[in-house]
Amino acid sequence: MVLENRAALQATIAFGLRELGTPQWQEAAGSEASVEVADAGTGPAGPWGQNPPRTAYAAANLMMTGVLDNLACLHQILDDAMPVIGPTIVARSAIEIASTVWWLMEPRIGVRRRVCRELVISLTSARRAGQVASGMQASGYQTGGLQAGSAVGNALQQEGRVLQRIADLGISSPTGRRYEPVIEGEQASNATDATGAMLRAVVPANAPPDFVYRTYSAITHGEVYGLMNFMASGVSSSGTPLLHWYLPPDVLDSTVQVTITAFQQTYQRIRKVMGWGFLAGDLWEAKVRRIYRTGRP
């Protein structure tokens, strides 16, 4: 199944780059995005203009670049010298990033809610960046060079810039916990819940919603129960029972297919908001199904 998984990943990467790889996504006439861009909202200084919704789309674009990069990494490591837990670690990153885009690009929420969601993401990121920079300053840690000092200063200023954007747009000040901000009722779920929500439509109905993320996180964080999934029983040449490090084929298959599914679920939301046609996505999905059914690209 390694060849089939590599072919499915290659088809997904090629499709993703064609559809999402442009510097700025172009909305179709009459789409949700076209309505959001045309009449975004009004702040203290007047109409918002196009920048607030386009900033949300740009954030989604950036994150999907990360998802596609993870898919490319996963494709690269599926070879004869494949690491055992490497595919799972990379898959977890792709799935988690995709779940944030899935939330940001929810259809039919309207421009104000979408802009607030982007601000939640940006404010959380800015505060985390400031946390790291403050820790470096407090400890007196020196990374060397003007460039590093400038990066620390920039990280410390990010929160102020996001808060200024919020004020300029006439959006209510953030509430909630520092690293779990709420902006006009919009709050990002934790990674466990976000992943479960994104995959709810495709996982078995009787499966707990958080099982995918918790399973992958257990491996990423080195939990014994997670790592034991990769231990297989065997017998030494002397007949002594032993365990050996092993990547079960079904674990590899599910890892690749869940990651492709996370991309698919997120792409469908992007396509719907941007008003793109169905044909390209339908052809890609048909190609992936054919690869797994026949073993041929």
Protein Blocks (a to p, Z undefined) as FASTA:
>chain_A
ZZmmmmmmmmmmmmmmmmmmpfbdcddehiaklmmmmmnbccfkocebjmlmmmmmmmmm
mmmmmmmmmmmmmmmmmcfklcfklmmmmmmmmmmmmmmmmmmmpghkbjmlmmmmmmmm
mmmmmmmmmmmmmmmmmnopaebijklmmmmmmmmmmmmmmmmmmmmnopacdedjfklc
ceehiacddfklmmmmmmmmmgcfklcfklmmmmmmmmmnopaklmmmmcccdddfkopa
cddddddfklmmmmmmmmmmmmmmmmmmmmmmnopafklmmmmmmmmmmmmmnopZZ
